[in-house]
Amino acid sequence: RNRIAMLGPKLAGLCKDDFADGAIVHWARSLATGAELTPEEWAVASEVEAVFECMYLMAAADGDLGKDELLLLSQTLEAIISSSERAGGSRFELTLPLLKLGETLDRFSGLLAEHGLPRRIESVARRLVSAKSRALALSLAAGVAFVDDFVAEGEMESLDGLARALGFDHGDALRVLREAHTALASS
């Protein structure tokens, strides 16, 4: 369990540019009742939620969303929020995604059960319009695939499907998987 708690910040470290730091603020604001955002801010918020849903889909790809995977999702979100706070975001605003984590995961679960993995992957791919958000989604999904120290065949197939939907090929998926493994294996 302690190893999993340490992986969240490492996984968040895959956020190599400022997209997550700036965009998570918009997602946090979008979760507030009566949120008022510009159309551009709503679009960015939708992309961040799609990135997080990609992580969820990879965690659930093997049909079993275990406690370790849920812990990894929450730890990664917390680490991304902390990074965004250091970049100037308001801790008060940024806490909302964590407070609504159960509700968000329940919604993702319901959508996955209703539509299935291929349609959910199509949905997130449509919402991930920027190159940065697509690359981030693939990197974080690859990192989630390593939560149990190996990538099962079904997880690799899901990661390949996600990569294709996001405009990447199998080689890109393998490269990102290696990068995620290196980042998570480092101390």
N, CA and C atoms as a LAMMPS dump frame, in Angstrom:
ITEM: TIMESTEP
0
ITEM: NUMBER OF ATOMS
561
ITEM: BOX BOUNDS ff ff ff
-5.0000000000000000e+02 5.0000000000000000e+02
-5.0000000000000000e+02 5.0000000000000000e+02
-5.0000000000000000e+02 5.0000000000000000e+02
ITEM: ATOMS id mol type element x y z
1 1 1 N 0.824 -1.193 0
2 1 2 C 0 0 0
3 1 3 C 0.867 1.255 0
4 2 1 N 1.968 1.238 0.763
5 2 2 C 2.87 2.376 0.812
6 2 3 C 3.493 2.631 -0.556
7 3 1 N 3.835 1.558 -1.296
8 3 2 C 4.405 1.696 -2.63
9 3 3 C 3.428 2.405 -3.559
10 4 1 N 2.142 2.053 -3.453
11 4 2 C 1.114 2.685 -4.298
12 4 3 C 1.018 4.173 -3.974
13 5 1 N 1.049 4.522 -2.688
14 5 2 C 0.966 5.928 -2.29
15 5 3 C 2.132 6.73 -2.872
16 6 1 N 3.279 6.085 -3.053
17 6 2 C 4.436 6.769 -3.619
18 6 3 C 4.346 6.901 -5.134
19 7 1 N 3.558 6.045 -5.776
20 7 2 C 3.463 6.076 -7.232
21 7 3 C 2.653 7.269 -7.739
22 8 1 N 1.665 7.723 -6.976
23 8 2 C 0.831 8.844 -7.419
24 8 3 C 1.64 10.065 -7.799
25 9 1 N 2.524 10.547 -6.894
26 9 2 C 3.354 11.699 -7.259
27 9 3 C 4.289 11.411 -8.436
28 10 1 N 4.798 10.183 -8.52
29 10 2 C 5.651 9.84 -9.664
30 10 3 C 4.851 9.877 -10.96
31 11 1 N 3.629 9.357 -10.906
32 11 2 C 2.772 9.37 -12.086
33 11 3 C 2.443 10.81 -12.472
34 12 1 N 2.151 11.639 -11.482
35 12 2 C 1.88 13.056 -11.762
36 12 3 C 3.1 13.728 -12.381
37 13 1 N 4.291 13.207 -12.086
38 13 2 C 5.511 13.745 -12.67
39 13 3 C 5.591 13.562 -14.176
40 14 1 N 4.727 12.709 -14.726
41 14 2 C 4.68 12.543 -16.182
42 14 3 C 4.081 13.775 -16.868
43 15 1 N 3.492 14.675 -16.088
44 15 2 C 2.958 15.937 -16.625
45 15 3 C 4.158 16.838 -16.886
46 16 1 N 4.709 16.77 -18.093
47 16 2 C 5.982 17.426 -18.39
48 16 3 C 5.856 18.895 -18.772
49 17 1 N 4.669 19.383 -18.989
50 17 2 C 4.535 20.782 -19.363
51 17 3 C 3.485 21.44 -18.472
52 18 1 N 3.141 22.642 -18.798
53 18 2 C 2.25 23.408 -17.935
54 18 3 C 0.763 23.173 -18.218
55 19 1 N 0.429 22.273 -19.14
56 19 2 C -0.982 22.056 -19.46
57 19 3 C -1.778 21.684 -18.213
58 20 1 N -1.316 20.683 -17.485
59 20 2 C -2.059 20.203 -16.313
60 20 3 C -2.157 21.276 -15.246
61 21 1 N -1.059 21.986 -14.991
62 21 2 C -1.073 23.008 -13.946
63 21 3 C -2.14 24.068 -14.2
64 22 1 N -2.218 24.551 -15.428
65 22 2 C -3.205 25.582 -15.733
66 22 3 C -4.604 25.034 -15.931
67 23 1 N -4.69 23.872 -16.544
68 23 2 C -5.996 23.328 -16.913
69 23 3 C -6.764 22.755 -15.727
70 24 1 N -6.064 22.224 -14.746
71 24 2 C -6.757 21.615 -13.602
72 24 3 C -7.584 22.662 -12.86
73 25 1 N -7.135 23.92 -12.883
74 25 2 C -7.891 24.997 -12.242
75 25 3 C -9.252 25.15 -12.913
76 26 1 N -9.274 25.073 -14.236
77 26 2 C -10.545 25.199 -14.961
78 26 3 C -11.46 24.017 -14.658
79 27 1 N -10.878 22.808 -14.576
80 27 2 C -11.687 21.636 -14.24
81 27 3 C -12.263 21.788 -12.842
82 28 1 N -11.428 22.228 -11.909
83 28 2 C -11.898 22.417 -10.531
84 28 3 C -13.053 23.416 -10.494
85 29 1 N -12.897 24.514 -11.193
86 29 2 C -13.967 25.533 -11.216
87 29 3 C -15.233 24.987 -11.87
88 30 1 N -15.075 24.129 -12.891
89 30 2 C -16.247 23.598 -13.599
90 30 3 C -17.08 22.672 -12.719
91 31 1 N -16.48 22.126 -11.682
92 31 2 C -17.19 21.208 -10.795
93 31 3 C -18.059 21.919 -9.762
94 32 1 N -17.869 23.219 -9.623
95 32 2 C -18.648 23.989 -8.654
96 32 3 C -20.068 24.194 -9.173
97 33 1 N -21.031 24.137 -8.282
98 33 2 C -22.416 24.401 -8.643
99 33 3 C -22.524 25.829 -9.166
100 34 1 N -23.156 25.987 -10.328
101 34 2 C -23.34 27.31 -10.917
102 34 3 C -22.066 27.902 -11.484
103 35 1 N -21.123 27.076 -11.854
104 35 2 C -19.832 27.551 -12.36
105 35 3 C -20.025 28.45 -13.575
106 36 1 N -19.255 29.511 -13.604
107 36 2 C -19.274 30.435 -14.735
108 36 3 C -17.881 30.473 -15.341
109 37 1 N -17.75 29.828 -16.469
110 37 2 C -16.485 29.796 -17.192
111 37 3 C -16.729 30.255 -18.614
112 38 1 N -15.69 30.731 -19.254
113 38 2 C -15.797 31.092 -20.666
114 38 3 C -15.892 29.793 -21.475
115 39 1 N -16.348 29.865 -22.716
116 39 2 C -16.386 28.653 -23.547
117 39 3 C -15.011 27.987 -23.659
118 40 1 N -13.956 28.785 -23.734
119 40 2 C -12.605 28.224 -23.819
120 40 3 C -12.237 27.495 -22.526
121 41 1 N -12.611 28.065 -21.378
122 41 2 C -12.324 27.425 -20.092
123 41 3 C -13.122 26.131 -19.932
124 42 1 N -14.381 26.12 -20.395
125 42 2 C -15.177 24.877 -20.355
126 42 3 C -14.52 23.802 -21.213
127 43 1 N -13.997 24.2 -22.39
128 43 2 C -13.346 23.233 -23.281
129 43 3 C -12.106 22.636 -22.612
130 44 1 N -11.304 23.473 -21.957
131 44 2 C -10.111 22.987 -21.259
132 44 3 C -10.518 22.085 -20.098
133 45 1 N -11.559 22.471 -19.367
134 45 2 C -12.05 21.649 -18.252
135 45 3 C -12.484 20.276 -18.76
136 46 1 N -13.134 20.253 -19.902
137 46 2 C -13.568 18.99 -20.503
138 46 3 C -12.367 18.127 -20.87
139 47 1 N -11.306 18.758 -21.365
140 47 2 C -10.102 18.007 -21.703
141 47 3 C -9.459 17.391 -20.459
142 48 1 N -9.383 18.155 -19.376
143 48 2 C -8.77 17.629 -18.153
144 48 3 C -9.588 16.461 -17.618
145 49 1 N -10.906 16.609 -17.639
146 49 2 C -11.728 15.499 -17.175
147 49 3 C -11.533 14.27 -18.069
148 50 1 N -11.369 14.488 -19.361
149 50 2 C -11.129 13.372 -20.281
150 50 3 C -9.776 12.712 -19.992
151 51 1 N -8.768 13.505 -19.634
152 51 2 C -7.472 12.947 -19.25
153 51 3 C -7.654 12.033 -18.036
154 52 1 N -8.383 12.528 -17.048
155 52 2 C -8.599 11.738 -15.84
156 52 3 C -9.434 10.492 -16.144
157 53 1 N -10.413 10.625 -17.051
158 53 2 C -11.205 9.457 -17.429
159 53 3 C -10.333 8.419 -18.144
160 54 1 N -9.35 8.855 -18.932
161 54 2 C -8.424 7.909 -19.559
162 54 3 C -7.694 7.093 -18.501
163 55 1 N -7.275 7.749 -17.433
164 55 2 C -6.618 7.028 -16.344
165 55 3 C -7.581 6.004 -15.745
166 56 1 N -8.816 6.43 -15.528
167 56 2 C -9.828 5.523 -14.966
168 56 3 C -10.063 4.336 -15.893
169 57 1 N -10.198 4.611 -17.191
170 57 2 C -10.458 3.533 -18.153
171 57 3 C -9.319 2.523 -18.174
172 58 1 N -8.09 3.006 -18.069
173 58 2 C -6.96 2.067 -18.049
174 58 3 C -6.982 1.263 -16.749
175 59 1 N -7.327 1.902 -15.646
176 59 2 C -7.398 1.193 -14.364
177 59 3 C -8.482 0.119 -14.4
178 60 1 N -9.554 0.382 -15.127
179 60 2 C -10.685 -0.548 -15.194
180 60 3 C -10.6 -1.496 -16.387
181 61 1 N -9.57 -1.373 -17.212
182 61 2 C -9.483 -2.133 -18.464
183 61 3 C -9.484 -3.638 -18.268
184 62 1 N -8.938 -4.092 -17.155
185 62 2 C -8.893 -5.539 -16.92
186 62 3 C -10.166 -6.061 -16.265
187 63 1 N -11.151 -5.174 -16.114
188 63 2 C -12.431 -5.58 -15.546
189 63 3 C -12.466 -5.557 -14.029
190 64 1 N -11.356 -5.206 -13.405
191 64 2 C -11.278 -5.194 -11.946
192 64 3 C -10.62 -3.896 -11.498
193 65 1 N -11.42 -2.998 -10.952
194 65 2 C -10.892 -1.743 -10.441
195 65 3 C -10.644 -1.928 -8.947
196 66 1 N -9.405 -2.25 -8.608
197 66 2 C -9.057 -2.582 -7.235
198 66 3 C -8.743 -1.365 -6.39
199 67 1 N -8.55 -1.632 -5.105
200 67 2 C -8.233 -0.558 -4.152
201 67 3 C -6.922 0.128 -4.504
202 68 1 N -5.938 -0.645 -4.97
203 68 2 C -4.653 -0.05 -5.338
204 68 3 C -4.818 0.944 -6.48
205 69 1 N -5.629 0.583 -7.457
206 69 2 C -5.842 1.473 -8.595
207 69 3 C -6.611 2.727 -8.178
208 70 1 N -7.604 2.577 -7.314
209 70 2 C -8.332 3.746 -6.815
210 70 3 C -7.411 4.658 -6.015
211 71 1 N -6.549 4.064 -5.202
212 71 2 C -5.59 4.853 -4.436
213 71 3 C -4.647 5.589 -5.38
214 72 1 N -4.196 4.912 -6.422
215 72 2 C -3.306 5.553 -7.381
216 72 3 C -3.992 6.74 -8.06
217 73 1 N -5.255 6.578 -8.446
218 73 2 C -5.986 7.69 -9.077
219 73 3 C -6.07 8.885 -8.127
220 74 1 N -6.422 8.641 -6.885
221 74 2 C -6.559 9.755 -5.944
222 74 3 C -5.206 10.374 -5.619
223 75 1 N -4.157 9.558 -5.454
224 75 2 C -2.825 10.087 -5.16
225 75 3 C -2.285 10.912 -6.331
226 76 1 N -2.537 10.451 -7.543
227 76 2 C -2.076 11.19 -8.72
228 76 3 C -2.801 12.521 -8.833
229 77 1 N -4.113 12.495 -8.628
230 77 2 C -4.885 13.734 -8.673
231 77 3 C -4.385 14.702 -7.608
232 78 1 N -4.134 14.22 -6.407
233 78 2 C -3.626 15.066 -5.328
234 78 3 C -2.276 15.673 -5.715
235 79 1 N -1.397 14.881 -6.316
236 79 2 C -0.085 15.392 -6.714
237 79 3 C -0.203 16.441 -7.823
238 80 1 N -1.099 16.224 -8.768
239 80 2 C -1.305 17.21 -9.838
240 80 3 C -1.866 18.498 -9.241
241 81 1 N -2.779 18.37 -8.301
242 81 2 C -3.359 19.544 -7.642
243 81 3 C -2.278 20.298 -6.867
244 82 1 N -1.425 19.582 -6.163
245 82 2 C -0.341 20.237 -5.419
246 82 3 C 0.586 20.993 -6.362
247 83 1 N 0.88 20.39 -7.509
248 83 2 C 1.712 21.054 -8.506
249 83 3 C 1.029 22.312 -9.028
250 84 1 N -0.278 22.222 -9.258
251 84 2 C -1.033 23.38 -9.739
252 84 3 C -1.077 24.478 -8.683
253 85 1 N -1.161 24.072 -7.425
254 85 2 C -1.16 25.054 -6.336
255 85 3 C 0.187 25.787 -6.289
256 86 1 N 1.279 25.049 -6.464
257 86 2 C 2.605 25.679 -6.487
258 86 3 C 2.734 26.624 -7.679
259 87 1 N 1.982 26.353 -8.747
260 87 2 C 2.024 27.208 -9.933
261 87 3 C 1.088 28.41 -9.797
262 88 1 N 0.476 28.568 -8.629
263 88 2 C -0.34 29.754 -8.381
264 88 3 C -1.828 29.513 -8.271
265 89 1 N -2.273 28.272 -8.34
266 89 2 C -3.7 27.977 -8.199
267 89 3 C -4.155 28.091 -6.749
268 90 1 N -5.42 28.335 -6.556
269 90 2 C -6 28.459 -5.221
270 90 3 C -6.269 27.078 -4.632
271 91 1 N -5.727 26.793 -3.44
272 91 2 C -5.944 25.498 -2.787
273 91 3 C -7.437 25.268 -2.565
274 92 1 N -8.182 26.315 -2.231
275 92 2 C -9.617 26.184 -2.007
276 92 3 C -10.304 25.667 -3.262
277 93 1 N -10.021 26.287 -4.399
278 93 2 C -10.625 25.85 -5.665
279 93 3 C -10.129 24.467 -6.076
280 94 1 N -8.844 24.247 -5.914
281 94 2 C -8.244 23.013 -6.406
282 94 3 C -8.646 21.778 -5.615
283 95 1 N -9.21 21.957 -4.436
284 95 2 C -9.617 20.814 -3.617
285 95 3 C -10.906 20.17 -4.136
286 96 1 N -11.698 20.899 -4.874
287 96 2 C -12.995 20.393 -5.333
288 96 3 C -12.912 19.07 -6.097
289 97 1 N -11.957 18.872 -7.026
290 97 2 C -11.896 17.557 -7.687
291 97 3 C -11.683 16.4 -6.704
292 98 1 N -10.915 16.623 -5.647
293 98 2 C -10.72 15.565 -4.651
294 98 3 C -11.989 15.327 -3.85
295 99 1 N -12.687 16.406 -3.517
296 99 2 C -13.932 16.265 -2.767
297 99 3 C -14.999 15.545 -3.576
298 100 1 N -14.96 15.727 -4.883
299 100 2 C -15.955 15.101 -5.759
300 100 3 C -15.417 13.851 -6.454
301 101 1 N -14.299 13.318 -5.961
302 101 2 C -13.673 12.173 -6.61
303 101 3 C -14.613 10.973 -6.677
304 102 1 N -15.266 10.642 -5.573
305 102 2 C -16.186 9.502 -5.564
306 102 3 C -17.308 9.68 -6.57
307 103 1 N -17.868 10.867 -6.609
308 103 2 C -18.948 11.176 -7.556
309 103 3 C -18.455 11.059 -9.003
310 104 1 N -17.258 11.563 -9.263
311 104 2 C -16.683 11.508 -10.607
312 104 3 C -16.424 10.062 -11.02
313 105 1 N -15.838 9.274 -10.127
314 105 2 C -15.554 7.871 -10.451
315 105 3 C -16.84 7.074 -10.634
316 106 1 N -17.87 7.379 -9.837
317 106 2 C -19.169 6.717 -10.017
318 106 3 C -19.754 7.034 -11.391
319 107 1 N -19.61 8.285 -11.823
320 107 2 C -20.108 8.68 -13.15
321 107 3 C -19.332 7.947 -14.245
322 108 1 N -17.999 7.908 -14.104
323 108 2 C -17.18 7.177 -15.078
324 108 3 C -17.584 5.708 -15.122
325 109 1 N -17.798 5.111 -13.962
326 109 2 C -18.178 3.709 -13.872
327 109 3 C -19.51 3.453 -14.571
328 110 1 N -20.478 4.325 -14.32
329 110 2 C -21.791 4.188 -14.956
330 110 3 C -21.709 4.305 -16.465
331 111 1 N -20.915 5.267 -16.939
332 111 2 C -20.758 5.442 -18.388
333 111 3 C -20.054 4.244 -19.016
334 112 1 N -19.049 3.712 -18.319
335 112 2 C -18.349 2.537 -18.828
336 112 3 C -19.286 1.335 -18.889
337 113 1 N -20.076 1.145 -17.848
338 113 2 C -21.019 0.016 -17.826
339 113 3 C -22.072 0.163 -18.918
340 114 1 N -22.514 1.382 -19.144
341 114 2 C -23.575 1.623 -20.134
342 114 3 C -23.071 1.527 -21.572
343 115 1 N -21.881 2.062 -21.825
344 115 2 C -21.41 2.188 -23.21
345 115 3 C -20.272 1.254 -23.592
346 116 1 N -19.553 0.701 -22.625
347 116 2 C -18.424 -0.167 -22.92
348 116 3 C -17.148 0.611 -23.182
349 117 1 N -16.036 -0.102 -23.072
350 117 2 C -14.72 0.521 -23.19
351 117 3 C -14.466 1.179 -24.557
352 118 1 N -14.753 0.52 -25.672
353 118 2 C -14.455 1.17 -26.961
354 118 3 C -15.187 2.51 -27.142
355 119 1 N -16.447 2.588 -26.749
356 119 2 C -17.19 3.854 -26.904
357 119 3 C -16.705 4.918 -25.938
358 120 1 N -16.266 4.518 -24.749
359 120 2 C -15.728 5.503 -23.795
360 120 3 C -14.397 6.044 -24.31
361 121 1 N -13.589 5.169 -24.912
362 121 2 C -12.323 5.63 -25.487
363 121 3 C -12.605 6.62 -26.622
364 122 1 N -13.598 6.324 -27.454
365 122 2 C -13.982 7.262 -28.52
366 122 3 C -14.415 8.6 -27.933
367 123 1 N -15.173 8.552 -26.849
368 123 2 C -15.653 9.78 -26.213
369 123 3 C -14.504 10.632 -25.686
370 124 1 N -13.561 10.01 -24.986
371 124 2 C -12.458 10.811 -24.458
372 124 3 C -11.589 11.338 -25.601
373 125 1 N -11.421 10.554 -26.642
374 125 2 C -10.615 11.011 -27.775
375 125 3 C -11.228 12.256 -28.42
376 126 1 N -12.553 12.304 -28.508
377 126 2 C -13.223 13.491 -29.07
378 126 3 C -13.012 14.719 -28.193
379 127 1 N -12.946 14.527 -26.89
380 127 2 C -12.794 15.659 -25.962
381 127 3 C -11.347 16.116 -25.815
382 128 1 N -10.395 15.259 -26.167
383 128 2 C -8.979 15.615 -26.064
384 128 3 C -8.536 16.234 -27.382
385 129 1 N -8.726 17.527 -27.506
386 129 2 C -8.495 18.191 -28.788
387 129 3 C -7.072 18.716 -28.941
388 130 1 N -6.407 19.054 -27.858
389 130 2 C -5.05 19.586 -27.989
390 130 3 C -4.032 18.461 -27.969
391 131 1 N -2.927 18.698 -28.643
392 131 2 C -1.84 17.706 -28.67
393 131 3 C -1.31 17.453 -27.261
394 132 1 N -1.229 18.494 -26.44
395 132 2 C -0.723 18.335 -25.068
396 132 3 C -1.644 17.451 -24.239
397 133 1 N -2.946 17.643 -24.365
398 133 2 C -3.869 16.832 -23.564
399 133 3 C -3.864 15.376 -24.029
400 134 1 N -3.74 15.14 -25.341
401 134 2 C -3.682 13.764 -25.846
402 134 3 C -2.422 13.051 -25.364
403 135 1 N -1.297 13.754 -25.428
404 135 2 C -0.035 13.16 -24.97
405 135 3 C -0.075 12.895 -23.461
406 136 1 N -0.626 13.829 -22.711
407 136 2 C -0.731 13.657 -21.262
408 136 3 C -1.636 12.48 -20.921
409 137 1 N -2.766 12.375 -21.607
410 137 2 C -3.701 11.272 -21.351
411 137 3 C -3.032 9.927 -21.608
412 138 1 N -2.299 9.816 -22.704
413 138 2 C -1.632 8.559 -23.024
414 138 3 C -0.546 8.246 -21.99
415 139 1 N 0.222 9.25 -21.597
416 139 2 C 1.279 9.035 -20.597
417 139 3 C 0.708 8.583 -19.261
418 140 1 N -0.327 9.257 -18.794
419 140 2 C -0.905 8.894 -17.495
420 140 3 C -1.597 7.536 -17.557
421 141 1 N -2.257 7.243 -18.668
422 141 2 C -2.89 5.923 -18.826
423 141 3 C -1.826 4.822 -18.821
424 142 1 N -0.705 5.074 -19.478
425 142 2 C 0.386 4.097 -19.476
426 142 3 C 0.915 3.899 -18.062
427 143 1 N 1.033 4.972 -17.32
428 143 2 C 1.487 4.859 -15.938
429 143 3 C 0.541 4.048 -15.085
430 144 1 N -0.753 4.242 -15.279
431 144 2 C -1.753 3.478 -14.53
432 144 3 C -1.63 1.992 -14.852
433 145 1 N -1.293 1.682 -16.083
434 145 2 C -1.158 0.278 -16.481
435 145 3 C -0.073 -0.436 -15.672
436 146 1 N 0.893 0.322 -15.13
437 146 2 C 1.994 -0.269 -14.372
438 146 3 C 1.74 -0.364 -12.874
439 147 1 N 0.548 -0.059 -12.408
440 147 2 C 0.3 -0.051 -10.967
441 147 3 C 0.637 -1.383 -10.311
442 148 1 N 0.455 -2.472 -11.032
443 148 2 C 0.748 -3.789 -10.467
444 148 3 C 2.061 -4.357 -11.008
445 149 1 N 2.959 -3.469 -11.433
446 149 2 C 4.322 -3.804 -11.862
447 149 3 C 4.441 -4.514 -13.209
448 150 1 N 3.347 -4.777 -13.876
449 150 2 C 3.426 -5.342 -15.224
450 150 3 C 2.184 -4.901 -15.982
451 151 1 N 2.261 -5.015 -17.291
452 151 2 C 1.13 -4.654 -18.145
453 151 3 C 0.587 -5.939 -18.759
454 152 1 N -0.618 -6.287 -18.359
455 152 2 C -1.258 -7.497 -18.877
456 152 3 C -1.628 -7.292 -20.345
457 153 1 N -1.825 -8.397 -21.044
458 153 2 C -2.141 -8.336 -22.471
459 153 3 C -3.378 -7.476 -22.737
460 154 1 N -4.429 -7.652 -21.934
461 154 2 C -5.649 -6.859 -22.112
462 154 3 C -5.417 -5.379 -21.885
463 155 1 N -4.536 -5.054 -20.935
464 155 2 C -4.207 -3.647 -20.685
465 155 3 C -3.436 -3.069 -21.862
466 156 1 N -2.527 -3.851 -22.441
467 156 2 C -1.773 -3.377 -23.601
468 156 3 C -2.698 -3.158 -24.783
469 157 1 N -3.659 -4.06 -24.971
470 157 2 C -4.637 -3.882 -26.048
471 157 3 C -5.443 -2.608 -25.828
472 158 1 N -5.838 -2.362 -24.578
473 158 2 C -6.591 -1.141 -24.265
474 158 3 C -5.737 0.1 -24.49
475 159 1 N -4.47 0.032 -24.086
476 159 2 C -3.571 1.167 -24.291
477 159 3 C -3.354 1.414 -25.78
478 160 1 N -3.201 0.343 -26.564
479 160 2 C -3.082 0.486 -28.021
480 160 3 C -4.338 1.122 -28.612
481 161 1 N -5.504 0.671 -28.142
482 161 2 C -6.763 1.246 -28.625
483 161 3 C -6.868 2.721 -28.286
484 162 1 N -6.47 3.073 -27.075
485 162 2 C -6.474 4.48 -26.681
486 162 3 C -5.492 5.264 -27.545
487 163 1 N -4.3 4.725 -27.73
488 163 2 C -3.288 5.414 -28.548
489 163 3 C -3.815 5.669 -29.96
490 164 1 N -4.396 4.646 -30.571
491 164 2 C -4.951 4.813 -31.932
492 164 3 C -6.036 5.886 -31.951
493 165 1 N -6.932 5.85 -30.964
494 165 2 C -8.027 6.833 -30.923
495 165 3 C -7.491 8.251 -30.758
496 166 1 N -6.339 8.369 -30.103
497 166 2 C -5.742 9.691 -29.878
498 166 3 C -4.803 10.117 -31.008
499 167 1 N -4.668 9.251 -32.034
500 167 2 C -3.841 9.607 -33.179
501 167 3 C -2.4 9.137 -33.077
502 168 1 N -2.114 8.227 -32.145
503 168 2 C -0.774 7.663 -31.993
504 168 3 C -0.772 6.25 -32.558
505 169 1 N 0.423 5.72 -32.83
506 169 2 C 0.51 4.346 -33.309
507 169 3 C 1.056 3.436 -32.203
508 170 1 N 1.203 2.15 -32.536
509 170 2 C 1.67 1.166 -31.559
510 170 3 C 3.061 1.524 -31.029
511 171 1 N 3.921 1.996 -31.916
512 171 2 C 5.269 2.405 -31.498
513 171 3 C 5.223 3.535 -30.485
514 172 1 N 4.324 4.503 -30.699
515 172 2 C 4.152 5.591 -29.733
516 172 3 C 3.689 5.042 -28.39
517 173 1 N 2.743 4.107 -28.436
518 173 2 C 2.222 3.52 -27.199
519 173 3 C 3.338 2.81 -26.437
520 174 1 N 4.18 2.058 -27.15
521 174 2 C 5.292 1.368 -26.494
522 174 3 C 6.312 2.347 -25.921
523 175 1 N 6.599 3.413 -26.666
524 175 2 C 7.539 4.435 -26.186
525 175 3 C 7.022 5.079 -24.909
526 176 1 N 5.75 5.46 -24.909
527 176 2 C 5.152 6.098 -23.741
528 176 3 C 5.115 5.123 -22.568
529 177 1 N 4.857 3.868 -22.857
530 177 2 C 4.857 2.841 -21.818
531 177 3 C 6.243 2.711 -21.187
532 178 1 N 7.295 2.715 -22.011
533 178 2 C 8.665 2.659 -21.488
534 178 3 C 8.972 3.893 -20.643
535 179 1 N 8.554 5.077 -21.12
536 179 2 C 8.785 6.307 -20.359
537 179 3 C 8.072 6.252 -19.01
538 180 1 N 6.842 5.762 -19.016
539 180 2 C 6.083 5.656 -17.766
540 180 3 C 6.763 4.673 -16.814
541 181 1 N 7.208 3.542 -17.351
542 181 2 C 7.883 2.548 -16.52
543 181 3 C 9.154 3.133 -15.902
544 182 1 N 9.926 3.851 -16.708
545 182 2 C 11.166 4.475 -16.211
546 182 3 C 10.855 5.492 -15.115
547 183 1 N 9.839 6.315 -15.347
548 183 2 C 9.479 7.343 -14.361
549 183 3 C 8.994 6.71 -13.058
550 184 1 N 8.212 5.657 -13.163
551 184 2 C 7.664 5.024 -11.959
552 184 3 C 8.709 4.172 -11.236
553 185 1 N 9.691 3.648 -11.973
554 185 2 C 10.71 2.809 -11.352
555 185 3 C 11.791 3.624 -10.665
556 186 1 N 11.927 4.901 -11.066
557 186 2 C 12.969 5.731 -10.47
558 186 3 C 12.628 6.071 -9.037
559 187 1 N 13.644 6.38 -8.273
560 187 2 C 13.406 6.697 -6.858
561 187 3 C 13.103 8.141 -6.633
